[in-house]
C-alpha cells in the first residue's frame, strides 16, 4: 500500500511539473 501511494504521489508531482513546464513554454512563446 505504501509503495502504491508513493508511486501515485510521484506521478501526481510529475504530471504537475509537466503542466507547469508547458505553461512556462506557452507564456514564453506568446508575445
Backbone bond lengths (Angstrom), bond angles and torsions (degrees), N, CA, C in turn:
res aa  C-N    CA-C-N  psi(-1)  N-CA   C-N-CA  omega(-1)  CA-C   N-CA-C  phi
1 X - - - 1.465 - - 1.541 110.28 -
2 X 1.338 116.92 -46.40 1.470 119.28 -179.28 1.524 110.18 -60.78
3 X 1.327 116.33 -40.79 1.474 119.54 -179.10 1.525 109.95 -62.32
4 X 1.327 116.71 -43.10 1.473 120.22 -179.75 1.517 110.12 -63.02
5 X 1.331 117.32 -43.63 1.462 120.35 178.94 1.521 110.14 -61.46
6 X 1.329 115.87 -41.65 1.467 119.44 -178.62 1.531 109.93 -64.35
7 X 1.330 116.69 -43.31 1.473 120.27 -179.96 1.528 109.86 -63.23
8 X 1.334 116.53 -45.93 1.470 119.87 -179.00 1.527 109.70 -63.15
9 X 1.330 116.52 -38.30 1.461 120.31 179.90 1.530 110.15 -64.92
10 X 1.325 116.95 -45.30 1.463 120.90 178.96 1.526 109.83 -62.73
11 X 1.330 116.12 -42.19 1.474 119.88 -179.50 1.531 109.83 -62.50
12 X 1.334 115.76 -38.44 1.469 119.85 -179.51 1.522 109.49 -65.22
13 X 1.331 117.81 -45.73 1.468 121.60 179.45 1.526 109.73 -63.97
14 X 1.359 116.08 -41.68 1.461 120.44 -179.24 1.527 110.19 -60.37
15 X 1.344 115.99 -43.01 1.464 120.09 -179.77 1.532 109.93 -64.60
16 X 1.331 116.66 -41.07 1.471 119.99 180.00 1.527 109.90 -63.96
17 X 1.331 116.94 -40.86 1.466 119.95 -179.88 1.526 110.00 -63.00
18 X 1.338 116.87 -43.35 1.475 120.30 179.52 1.528 109.27 -61.58
19 X 1.354 115.60 -42.65 1.465 119.55 -178.86 1.527 109.81 -63.80
20 X 1.330 117.41 -41.59 1.471 121.29 -179.88 1.526 110.12 -64.84
21 X 1.331 116.74 -44.16 1.468 120.35 -179.89 1.525 109.56 -61.15
22 X 1.347 117.06 -42.46 1.465 120.43 179.22 1.519 110.64 -61.98
23 X 1.334 116.97 -40.88 1.458 120.55 179.41 1.516 110.93 -64.89
24 X 1.333 116.88 -41.48 1.467 120.78 179.84 1.534 109.57 -63.13
25 X 1.332 116.86 -45.87 1.464 120.17 179.45 1.520 110.26 -60.63
26 X 1.340 116.59 -40.34 1.465 120.26 -178.58 1.529 109.63 -63.95
27 X 1.339 117.12 -45.25 1.467 120.13 -178.28 1.531 110.16 -66.48
28 X 1.320 117.47 -38.33 1.468 120.53 -179.61 1.526 110.19 -68.29
29 X 1.351 116.57 -39.11 1.470 120.19 -178.04 1.523 110.60 -70.26
30 X 1.331 117.63 -35.01 1.469 119.87 -178.34 1.528 110.53 -71.49
31 X 1.299 118.17 140.39 1.479 122.31 -178.34 1.529 111.48 -70.94
